[in-house]
Amino acid sequence: MKRAYLFIFFLSFFICGCGTTSIYKIKEEKKEQVKIEAPERRLKVGEKFTYKAEWMGMDVGYATLEVKGIEEMYGREVYRVLAKAETTSFADKLFPIEDEITTYIDTQKLYPLKFDKKQKEGKKEKDEYVIFYQDKGKAVLFSRLTHEKKEFSVPKNVQDPVSCIYYFRLSDVKEGEPLFANVHLDDKNWFLETKIANRGVVKIKDVGSWDAFMAQPMSWFQGKLNKNAKVSIWFSADEQRIPLLIVVQSSVPLVGTITITLQKVE
């Protein structure tokens, strides 16, 4: 949960109370005042969200989430979703990131059939894809750089780091009832539990204002809680369930807090 592109996840998650920066403002409300509507059951082709990442008051990166289309894969109808993330010229000097990830999500089952990633993070580079054989509980990874092939056992209905955000957006959520998912990431199977923690109004400067709710994902690997970071994700409470704001608080003091805010909806 510590890869850069996991800003989308939910992926590592923190916010308490009413917070204000130059970018966003949160006003807490009682749950009776913010109703969480049932989500739309289909993704909109062409939907695109653009985000900006800030660290210590400086712009350090930009990212997009886009539903590129509906295709057929292995006899199934899938959404092709593209996620991109890159650092600014300033952040490039510290730790350059250039990620492009495509996930192919079954439109009915809401789990991925293929996860394709091209990553440049610091001096490391990956160009690989994973095929999920969901009915067999198996995943096969192929590296285009090393020609390596790996096979893994995966839980039923397993998600990838990008598809799980869309799984959450399209699922019914209720106060006091966590949403669970298994997520395959970096050759490991994680168990993810997401709870609704707060409700309120999120205002993002020059973008808009929404009734919203805060989800707090917690991840486990082999029964141990991941404590690398605390993450909170604010979603719009309407039927679109738009990811509005993500705050990642690292357990490493020098890293501190990274804030990712919505900049544009297309």
Phi and psi in degrees as a GROMACS rama.xvg file:
@    title "Ramachandran Plot"
@    xaxis  label "Phi"
@    yaxis  label "Psi"
@TYPE xy
-114.608  8.56976  LYS-2
-71.3796  151.517  ARG-3
-60.7126  -38.7666  ALA-4
-70.8179  -7.08006  TYR-5
-76.6265  4.9034  LEU-6
-52.8268  -33.8103  PHE-7
-67.9602  -25.4291  ILE-8
-83.3562  -126.966  PHE-9
-177.518  105.199  PHE-10
-111.936  -3.75109  LEU-11
108.663  100.81  SER-12
-161.839  137.612  ILE-15
-135.271  137.247  CYS-16
70.327  -154.321  GLY-17
-97.391  118.818  CYS-18
-114.519  146.777  GLY-19
-138.875  131.657  THR-20
-135.349  -174.425  THR-21
-70.9331  -12.0186  SER-22
-103.186  -43.3619  ILE-23
-139.986  162.573  TYR-24
-141.612  138.639  LYS-25
-121.672  128.306  ILE-26
-116.013  113.13  LYS-27
-66.8165  145.604  GLU-28
-134.828  159.094  GLU-29
-70.14  152.687  LYS-30
-62.1257  -25.6709  LYS-31
-68.8016  -21.9733  GLU-32
-89.8555  -16.7491  GLN-33
-124.257  104.548  VAL-34
-88.2383  129.395  LYS-35
-88.8492  110.63  ILE-36
-78.762  157.561  GLU-37
-63.9514  140.044  ALA-38
-76.1304  159.395  PRO-39
-64.7953  146.152  GLU-40
-92.0067  -4.08644  ARG-41
-132.732  145.729  ARG-42
-81.3879  150.151  LEU-43
-91.5459  120.641  LYS-44
-63.8994  131.672  VAL-45
96.2955  -12.339  GLY-46
-60.4284  131.486  GLU-47
-143.582  128.956  LYS-48
-114.642  134.179  PHE-49
-114.797  136.968  THR-50
-128.403  155.592  TYR-51
-123.233  138.045  LYS-52
-106.187  136.571  ALA-53
-125.235  144.355  GLU-54
-142.054  122.79  TRP-55
54.4607  38.1311  MET-56
79.936  5.56199  GLY-57
-115.202  142.903  MET-58
-71.8933  123.713  ASP-59
-119.702  -10.7967  VAL-60
-175.388  167.476  GLY-61
-134.21  153.368  TYR-62
-149.982  156.305  ALA-63
-136.434  149.828  THR-64
-125.944  125.555  LEU-65
-142.475  133.114  GLU-66
-88.776  103.61  VAL-67
-78.4325  -30.7986  LYS-68
170.364  -179.104  GLY-69
-115.78  128.745  ILE-70
-131.591  175.494  GLU-71
-109.067  134.399  GLU-72
-143.431  123.173  MET-73
53.6891  36.8886  TYR-74
79.3094  8.65234  GLY-75
-119.662  151.095  ARG-76
-84.8503  128.8  GLU-77
-131.208  151.515  VAL-78
-85.2426  135.131  TYR-79
-100.226  112.351  ARG-80
-114.081  129.342  VAL-81
-112.199  129.311  LEU-82
-121.12  131.578  ALA-83
-128.42  146.485  LYS-84
-147.617  137.285  ALA-85
-151.094  151.355  GLU-86
-84.7847  159.479  THR-87
-75.7741  171.097  THR-88
-61.3412  -33.6528  SER-89
-65.399  -49.5114  PHE-90
-69.0272  -25.3734  ALA-91
-56.3211  -32.4164  ASP-92
-71.8265  -23.9942  LYS-93
-92.3263  -49.7672  LEU-94
-161.975  91.3171  PHE-95
-68.545  138.634  PRO-96
-133.378  133.682  ILE-97
-145.009  99.9313  GLU-98
-117.263  139.606  ASP-99
-137.166  118.563  GLU-100
-128.339  133.477  ILE-101
-123.637  129.689  THR-102
-120.108  144.358  THR-103
-114.892  107.286  TYR-104
-105.129  125.952  ILE-105
-58.4824  125.72  ASP-106
-68.4569  -22.7542  THR-107
-98.0214  -45.8928  GLN-108
-84.8149  -19.8515  LYS-109
61.4215  33.2454  LEU-110
-126.465  159.416  TYR-111
-81.3684  147.32  PRO-112
-104.006  -22.8734  LEU-113
-152.308  142.951  LYS-114
-131.981  117.364  PHE-115
-120.534  125.056  ASP-116
-135.068  139.429  LYS-117
-124.779  115.937  LYS-118
-130.099  138.034  GLN-119
-129.147  109.537  LYS-120
-131.843  108.48  GLU-121
65.0829  -126.013  GLY-122
-96.9408  2.11021  LYS-123
-96.0881  145.522  LYS-124
-139.872  138.626  GLU-125
-134.173  142.032  LYS-126
-144.635  95.6024  ASP-127
-153.116  167.306  GLU-128
-144.443  155.412  TYR-129
-121.274  129.854  VAL-130
-100.419  127.169  ILE-131
-100.668  119.57  PHE-132
-97.496  81.7824  TYR-133
-60.9231  -36.8175  GLN-134
-72.4603  -17.0999  ASP-135
-106.516  -4.26679  LYS-136
64.3012  41.7078  GLY-137
-137.18  146.713  LYS-138
-133.213  139.196  ALA-139
-123.943  125.426  VAL-140
-103.286  136.91  LEU-141
-124.866  128.872  PHE-142
-100.353  125.869  SER-143
-77.0703  -19.8636  ARG-144
-84.8325  -44.2617  LEU-145
-105.657  -7.5503  THR-146
62.1259  20.7494  HIS-147
-78.3116  146.458  GLU-148
-127.849  129.637  LYS-149
-128.669  147.787  LYS-150
-122.916  138.079  GLU-151
-132.015  150.402  PHE-152
-87.0707  135.687  SER-153
-130.217  153.73  VAL-154
-67.3951  164.55  PRO-155
-62.3067  138.882  LYS-156
57.8962  36.7838  ASN-157
-66.0168  147.671  VAL-158
-108.919  168.201  GLN-159
-111.75  174.931  ASP-160
-62.2948  -22.9467  PRO-161
-96.3485  -43.1177  VAL-162
-61.1728  -29.4217  SER-163
-66.4538  -27.7525  CYS-164
-67.3069  -38.9974  ILE-165
-73.9569  -33.1134  TYR-166
-60.1964  -43.1544  TYR-167
-66.6518  -42.5855  PHE-168
-61.6188  -33.2132  ARG-169
-95.8209  1.06131  LEU-170
-100.695  150.893  SER-171
-72.7419  135.292  ASP-172
-126.963  143.715  VAL-173
-135.682  149.426  LYS-174
-57.9489  130.743  GLU-175
80.3929  0.871139  GLY-176
-121.905  97.9222  GLU-177
-62.6553  152.499  PRO-178
-103.227  129.13  LEU-179
-108.883  149.059  PHE-180
-157.04  147.027  ALA-181
-97.9269  136.457  ASN-182
-128.913  127.82  VAL-183
-95.6468  121.166  HIS-184
-146.259  127.841  LEU-185
51.0224  49.4117  ASP-186
69.7642  13.7865  ASP-187
-127.509  154.262  LYS-188
-104.084  118.758  ASN-189
-105.207  152.027  TRP-190
-109.928  125.084  PHE-191
-114.925  130.245  LEU-192
-120.885  125.917  GLU-193
-120.796  125.648  THR-194
-117.57  149.731  LYS-195
-82.1792  123.322  ILE-196
-108.454  -36.5735  ALA-197
-148.147  164.028  ASN-198
-134.077  154.342  ARG-199
175.594  -164.797  GLY-200
-114.229  123.796  VAL-201
-104.908  123.177  VAL-202
-115.432  124.753  LYS-203
-113.438  125.142  ILE-204
-54.1806  129.241  LYS-205
64.6132  11.899  ASP-206
-119.83  -54.1807  VAL-207
160.744  -175.105  GLY-208
-135.498  137.743  SER-209
-140.332  143.066  TRP-210
-66.0957  135.548  ASP-211
-148.597  167.008  ALA-212
-135.783  151.642  PHE-213
-102.404  128.015  MET-214
-106.974  138.293  ALA-215
-119.624  105.079  GLN-216
-81.222  142.492  PRO-217
-128.687  136.344  MET-218
-120.674  144.371  SER-219
-123.937  146.099  TRP-220
-130.182  119.939  PHE-221
51.9712  44.0928  GLN-222
81.0507  -0.184859  GLY-223
-108.318  131.922  LYS-224
-70.376  132.632  LEU-225
-75.2117  118.148  ASN-226
-112.261  18.2466  LYS-227
-65.9182  -29.5993  ASN-228
-160.525  156.886  ALA-229
-108.455  135.168  LYS-230
-131.64  141.027  VAL-231
-129.77  140.527  SER-232
-125.418  124.786  ILE-233
-95.559  124.751  TRP-234
-111.273  147.883  PHE-235
-64.402  143.551  SER-236
-86.1246  0.686654  ALA-237
-83.9581  -175.041  ASP-238
-68.5089  -16.1905  GLU-239
-78.8996  -25.2861  GLN-240
51.3303  53.3566  ARG-241
-77.2877  130.419  ILE-242
-68.8184  114.609  PRO-243
-97.9343  -42.1728  LEU-244
-150.952  133.148  LEU-245
-127.908  129.823  ILE-246
-122.637  121.694  VAL-247
-113.444  118.686  VAL-248
-109.997  110.525  GLN-249
-75.2296  150.837  SER-250
-77.9026  -10.9957  SER-251
-89.205  115.315  VAL-252
-55.3173  -37.4356  PRO-253
-68.1159  -24.2767  LEU-254
-81.5405  -45.3913  VAL-255
71.3615  -136.662  GLY-256
-115.991  135.675  THR-257
-114.929  131.539  ILE-258
-115.37  130.285  THR-259
-120.794  120.639  ILE-260
-122.726  146.134  THR-261
-64.727  136.123  LEU-262
-116.294  -27.3172  GLN-263
-158.049  141.896  LYS-264
-118.657  125.491  VAL-265
